[in-house]
Amino acid sequence: MAYTAEREQFDRAIGEFQGVRWRLGEMAERVDTSRLLTLRAADRADRGLSVDRTFPMTKVNATEAAVENATEAMQLHAGSGIRANTTPSGTSVTPAS
């Protein structure tokens, strides 16, 4: 997110554009959803309830969120985000996928 405040396009930081803010909001939503699913799965396991459906659902959601967010971050980094392992987003997309 800090990079969107630094990178400029059309004499404005890209973080000021509604489309970029929307994408950042979607990324945050994916992280929050994954976190909540993880907490719910852990709670069910702690209470001795069945987690046959909860654990796989949590893993799928978290994995998809990681890949989607890494892809979005690389796009927001423009050309510098495309080269793997040169930016935080390039480093995170390889383990996520």
C-alpha positions as CSV (number, residue, x, y, z in Angstrom):
1,M,0.0,0.0,0.0
2,A,2.8,2.4,0.7
3,Y,4.0,2.1,-2.9
4,T,0.7,3.4,-4.2
5,A,1.4,6.6,-2.3
6,E,4.8,6.9,-3.9
7,R,4.2,6.0,-7.5
8,E,2.8,8.8,-9.6
9,Q,0.7,8.8,-12.8
10,F,-0.8,11.9,-14.4
11,D,0.9,14.0,-11.7
12,R,-1.0,12.2,-8.9
13,A,-0.1,9.3,-6.6
14,I,-1.8,6.2,-8.0
15,G,-3.3,5.6,-4.5
16,E,-5.6,8.6,-5.1
17,F,-7.4,6.9,-8.0
18,Q,-10.7,5.3,-7.2
19,G,-9.8,2.2,-9.1
20,V,-6.6,1.6,-7.2
21,R,-8.3,2.2,-3.9
22,W,-11.0,-0.3,-4.9
23,R,-8.4,-2.9,-5.7
24,L,-6.6,-2.3,-2.4
25,G,-10.0,-2.7,-0.6
26,E,-10.6,-6.0,-2.3
27,M,-7.2,-7.2,-1.3
28,A,-7.8,-6.3,2.3
29,E,-11.2,-8.1,2.2
30,R,-9.5,-11.3,1.0
31,V,-7.0,-11.1,3.9
32,D,-9.8,-10.5,6.4
33,T,-11.9,-13.3,5.0
34,S,-9.0,-15.7,5.2
35,R,-8.2,-14.7,8.7
36,L,-11.8,-15.1,9.9
37,L,-12.1,-18.5,8.3
38,T,-8.9,-19.6,9.9
39,L,-10.1,-18.4,13.3
40,R,-13.4,-20.2,12.8
41,A,-11.6,-23.4,11.9
42,A,-9.3,-23.2,14.9
43,D,-12.3,-22.5,17.2
44,R,-14.1,-25.6,15.8
45,A,-11.0,-27.7,16.3
46,D,-10.5,-26.4,19.9
47,R,-14.1,-27.3,20.7
48,G,-13.7,-30.8,19.3
49,L,-16.2,-30.2,16.5
50,S,-15.9,-31.6,13.0
51,V,-13.5,-29.7,10.8
52,D,-13.8,-32.0,7.8
53,R,-15.3,-29.2,5.7
54,T,-13.9,-26.2,7.5
55,F,-10.2,-26.9,7.1
56,P,-10.2,-27.5,3.4
57,M,-12.5,-24.5,2.8
58,T,-10.1,-22.3,4.8
59,K,-7.0,-23.6,3.0
60,V,-8.6,-23.1,-0.5
61,N,-9.7,-19.5,0.5
62,A,-6.4,-18.5,1.9
63,T,-4.4,-19.9,-1.0
64,E,-6.6,-18.2,-3.6
65,A,-6.4,-15.0,-1.6
66,A,-2.6,-15.2,-1.5
67,V,-2.3,-15.8,-5.2
68,E,-4.9,-13.1,-6.2
69,N,-3.3,-10.5,-3.8
70,A,0.2,-11.2,-5.1
71,T,-1.0,-10.8,-8.6
72,E,-2.8,-7.6,-7.8
73,A,0.3,-6.3,-6.0
74,M,2.5,-7.1,-9.0
75,Q,0.1,-5.2,-11.2
76,L,0.1,-2.2,-8.9
77,H,3.9,-2.2,-8.9
78,A,3.7,-2.0,-12.8
79,G,6.9,-3.2,-14.4
80,S,8.9,-3.5,-11.2
81,G,6.4,-6.0,-9.9
82,I,6.7,-8.4,-12.9
83,R,10.2,-9.5,-12.2
84,A,10.0,-12.3,-9.7
85,N,11.9,-11.9,-6.4
86,T,12.7,-8.2,-7.0
87,T,9.8,-6.7,-5.0
88,P,7.8,-8.0,-2.0
89,S,5.0,-8.9,-4.4
90,G,7.2,-10.7,-6.8
91,T,8.7,-12.7,-3.9
92,S,5.2,-13.7,-2.5
93,V,3.7,-14.9,-5.7
94,T,6.1,-17.8,-6.2
95,P,5.3,-19.5,-2.9
96,A,1.6,-18.7,-3.1
97,S,1.2,-20.4,-6.5
